[in-house]
């Protein structure tokens, strides 16, 4: 029960990884608020309809949670909004699409963090975990896509790399105020990818398989908990050894 009674907002709490983070927080005694565009707001049930493209929606979420519960102990930025053309080959990406995805995925993290940190600063405590990626740390392995003509989204690496260093900035800025900011960077997560991709990925990663959401969520819960009370500004890679080789 390392998160007993902690009020923790999870953006994208209905997503592939987000829903397991919500479940793990709850299992460990926390009060998880699923802030996701796919749910209707029922704060008594821990739900808030959050539109990350709308700054007012973000403000309303923070105001409602902090008023209803009296505090916000933790924040997990797990949402993964993207345009319909996400994953186009680099040479085909339209500048407007690039800008929209940076706005959806990275700029929204700034807005959410800024709003939540105002609450945490008054409390003089809190923990933020931003979900990044191995591809915010290392380059892409494009051989994974050769068997079926796929590719990796070019904006993804830029966004995740930016989030990792932004987290370091926040950790430095708010450390003396009792607030910790860290990242958890998953490796590839199984989501019924093309068989050729799966075969190549599993052959390359030291642990021989892709990750699952329940591999990631406990690392997030740990970073949120008081067991990590002297850890800030770090990027915990949960990748089966991908970045070790």
C-alpha positions as CSV (number, residue, x, y, z in Angstrom):
1,X,0.0,0.0,0.0
2,X,2.8,2.4,-0.9
3,X,0.3,4.9,-2.3
4,X,-2.2,4.8,0.5
5,X,-4.7,7.7,0.2
6,X,-2.5,9.6,-2.3
7,X,-4.6,11.6,-4.8
8,X,-3.0,11.0,-8.2
9,X,-4.2,12.3,-11.6
10,X,-3.4,10.2,-14.6
11,X,-3.9,11.8,-18.0
12,X,-4.8,9.3,-20.7
13,X,-5.9,6.8,-18.0
14,X,-8.0,4.9,-20.5
15,X,-5.1,4.2,-22.8
16,X,-3.1,1.0,-23.2
17,X,-0.6,1.9,-20.5
18,X,-2.7,4.5,-18.7
19,X,-5.4,2.1,-17.6
20,X,-2.9,-0.3,-16.0
21,X,-1.3,2.7,-14.2
22,X,-4.7,3.6,-12.8
23,X,-5.3,0.0,-11.8
24,X,-1.9,-0.3,-10.1
25,X,-2.3,3.0,-8.2
26,X,-5.6,1.7,-6.9
27,X,-4.2,-1.7,-5.9
28,X,-1.5,0.1,-3.9
29,X,-4.0,2.2,-2.0
30,X,-4.0,5.4,-4.0
31,X,-7.0,7.4,-5.3
32,X,-6.5,7.5,-9.1
33,X,-8.2,10.2,-11.2
34,X,-8.6,9.0,-14.8
35,X,-8.4,12.3,-16.8
36,X,-9.2,11.2,-20.4
37,X,-11.1,12.4,-23.4
38,X,-13.0,9.1,-23.6
39,X,-14.7,9.4,-20.2
40,X,-17.5,11.5,-18.8
41,X,-16.7,13.6,-15.7
42,X,-17.8,11.9,-12.5
43,X,-15.3,13.1,-9.9
44,X,-16.9,10.8,-7.2
45,X,-15.8,7.9,-9.4
46,X,-12.4,9.3,-10.2
47,X,-13.2,10.3,-13.8
48,X,-12.7,13.6,-15.6
49,X,-13.4,14.3,-19.3
50,X,-10.1,16.0,-20.2
51,X,-9.4,17.6,-23.6
52,X,-5.7,18.2,-23.7
53,X,-6.0,20.6,-26.7
54,X,-8.1,22.9,-24.5
55,X,-6.2,24.8,-21.8
56,X,-9.5,25.6,-20.0
57,X,-10.3,21.9,-19.8
58,X,-7.0,21.4,-18.1
59,X,-7.6,24.2,-15.6
60,X,-11.1,22.9,-14.8
61,X,-9.7,19.4,-14.1
62,X,-7.0,20.7,-11.7
63,X,-9.5,23.0,-10.0
64,X,-12.1,20.3,-9.6
65,X,-9.7,17.6,-8.3
66,X,-7.9,19.9,-5.9
67,X,-11.3,21.3,-4.6
68,X,-12.9,17.9,-4.3
69,X,-10.0,16.1,-2.6
70,X,-8.3,19.0,-1.0
71,X,-4.9,18.2,-2.7
72,X,-3.1,16.6,-5.6
73,X,-0.3,14.3,-4.4
74,X,0.7,13.0,-7.8
75,X,0.5,13.4,-11.5
76,X,1.2,11.0,-14.3
77,X,1.3,12.4,-17.9
78,X,0.4,9.3,-19.9
79,X,-1.9,10.6,-22.5
80,X,-0.9,9.9,-26.2
81,X,-3.1,12.0,-28.5
82,X,-2.1,12.2,-32.1
83,X,-3.3,13.1,-35.6
84,X,-4.8,10.6,-38.0
85,X,-1.7,10.8,-40.2
86,X,0.6,9.8,-37.3
87,X,3.2,7.4,-38.5
88,X,3.6,8.7,-42.0
89,X,7.1,8.5,-43.5
90,X,9.3,11.4,-42.6
91,X,9.3,12.9,-46.1
92,X,5.5,12.9,-46.2
93,X,4.9,14.6,-42.9
94,X,3.1,17.9,-43.3
95,X,4.5,20.8,-41.2
96,X,1.0,21.4,-39.8
97,X,0.8,17.8,-38.7
98,X,4.1,18.0,-37.0
99,X,3.1,21.2,-35.1
100,X,-0.2,19.7,-34.0
101,X,1.4,16.6,-32.6
102,X,4.0,18.6,-30.7
103,X,1.2,20.7,-29.3
104,X,-1.0,17.6,-28.4
105,X,1.8,15.6,-26.8
106,X,4.5,17.9,-25.5
107,X,3.0,21.3,-25.1
108,X,0.0,19.8,-23.2
109,X,2.5,18.3,-20.7
110,X,3.8,21.8,-20.0
111,X,0.2,23.1,-19.5
112,X,-0.8,20.2,-17.2
113,X,2.4,20.4,-15.2
114,X,2.1,24.1,-14.7
115,X,-1.4,23.9,-13.5
116,X,-0.8,21.0,-11.1
117,X,2.5,22.4,-9.8
118,X,0.7,25.5,-8.6
119,X,-1.3,23.2,-6.3
120,X,1.8,21.2,-5.3
121,X,3.8,24.3,-4.5
122,X,1.2,25.4,-2.0
123,X,1.3,21.9,-0.4
124,X,5.1,21.9,-0.5
125,X,5.0,18.3,-1.7
126,X,4.1,16.2,-4.7
127,X,5.4,13.9,-7.3
128,X,5.1,14.0,-11.1
129,X,5.9,11.1,-13.5
130,X,6.0,11.9,-17.2
131,X,5.8,8.9,-19.6
132,X,8.5,9.2,-22.2
133,X,10.1,6.4,-24.3
134,X,13.4,4.6,-25.2
135,X,13.1,6.6,-28.4
136,X,13.5,9.8,-26.5
137,X,17.0,8.4,-25.5
138,X,18.3,6.4,-28.4
139,X,17.7,6.4,-32.1
140,X,15.2,4.3,-33.9
141,X,16.0,0.8,-35.3
142,X,14.4,1.0,-38.7
143,X,15.3,-2.6,-39.5
144,X,12.2,-3.6,-37.4
145,X,9.9,-2.3,-40.2
146,X,11.6,-3.7,-43.2
147,X,9.5,-6.8,-43.5
148,X,6.2,-5.0,-44.0
149,X,7.0,-1.5,-45.1
150,X,6.2,0.3,-41.9
151,X,8.0,3.2,-40.2
152,X,8.2,5.1,-36.9
153,X,6.6,8.4,-36.3
154,X,9.2,11.1,-36.7
155,X,7.7,13.5,-34.2
156,X,7.7,10.9,-31.5
157,X,11.4,10.9,-30.8
158,X,11.5,14.7,-30.7
159,X,8.5,14.9,-28.4
160,X,9.7,12.2,-25.9
161,X,13.3,13.6,-25.9
162,X,11.9,17.0,-25.1
163,X,9.7,15.7,-22.3
164,X,12.7,14.0,-20.7
165,X,14.8,17.1,-20.5
166,X,11.8,19.3,-19.6
167,X,11.3,16.9,-16.6
168,X,14.9,17.5,-15.6
169,X,14.3,21.3,-15.7
170,X,11.2,20.9,-13.5
171,X,13.1,18.7,-11.1
172,X,15.8,21.3,-10.7
173,X,13.3,24.2,-10.4
174,X,11.0,22.6,-7.8
175,X,13.3,20.3,-5.8
176,X,13.7,22.8,-3.0
177,X,10.0,23.1,-2.8
178,X,9.5,19.4,-1.9
179,X,8.3,18.4,-5.4
180,X,9.9,15.5,-7.4
181,X,9.7,15.2,-11.2
182,X,10.8,12.0,-13.0
183,X,10.2,10.1,-16.2
184,X,9.5,6.5,-16.9
185,X,10.5,5.4,-20.4
186,X,9.0,2.2,-21.7
187,X,10.5,0.1,-24.4
188,X,8.2,-1.3,-27.1
189,X,4.8,-2.4,-25.7
190,X,3.0,-5.3,-27.2
191,X,-0.2,-4.2,-29.0
192,X,-0.7,-6.8,-31.7
193,X,2.0,-5.4,-34.0
194,X,2.8,-6.9,-37.4
195,X,4.3,-10.5,-37.0
196,X,7.5,-9.4,-38.8
197,X,8.0,-6.5,-36.3
198,X,7.4,-8.8,-33.3
199,X,9.9,-11.3,-34.5
200,X,12.6,-8.8,-35.1
201,X,11.9,-6.9,-31.9
202,X,11.9,-10.0,-29.7
203,X,15.2,-11.2,-31.3
204,X,16.9,-7.9,-30.6
205,X,15.8,-7.1,-27.0
206,X,17.8,-9.0,-24.3
207,X,14.8,-10.3,-22.4
208,X,13.4,-11.7,-25.6
209,X,9.9,-10.1,-25.6
210,X,8.1,-6.8,-25.9
211,X,6.9,-5.2,-22.7
212,X,3.4,-5.2,-21.3
213,X,1.5,-2.5,-19.5
214,X,1.9,-4.3,-16.2
215,X,5.6,-4.2,-16.7
216,X,5.4,-0.3,-16.7
217,X,2.8,0.5,-14.1
218,X,4.7,-0.7,-11.0
219,X,7.7,1.5,-12.0
220,X,5.4,4.5,-12.2
221,X,3.8,3.7,-8.8
222,X,7.3,3.4,-7.2
223,X,8.3,6.8,-8.6
224,X,5.1,8.3,-7.2
225,X,5.6,6.8,-3.8
226,X,7.6,7.9,-0.8
227,X,9.9,5.0,-1.4
228,X,11.4,7.2,-4.1
229,X,11.5,10.3,-1.9
230,X,15.1,11.1,-2.8
231,X,14.8,10.4,-6.5
232,X,14.2,13.3,-8.8
233,X,15.3,14.4,-12.3
234,X,15.7,10.8,-13.4
235,X,14.5,8.8,-16.4
236,X,13.8,5.2,-15.5
237,X,14.1,3.0,-18.6
238,X,11.8,0.0,-18.4
239,X,12.7,-1.7,-21.6
240,X,13.8,-5.3,-21.1
241,X,17.4,-4.2,-21.7
242,X,16.9,-2.5,-25.1
243,X,19.1,0.4,-24.3
244,X,21.7,-1.7,-22.6
245,X,23.1,-3.0,-26.0
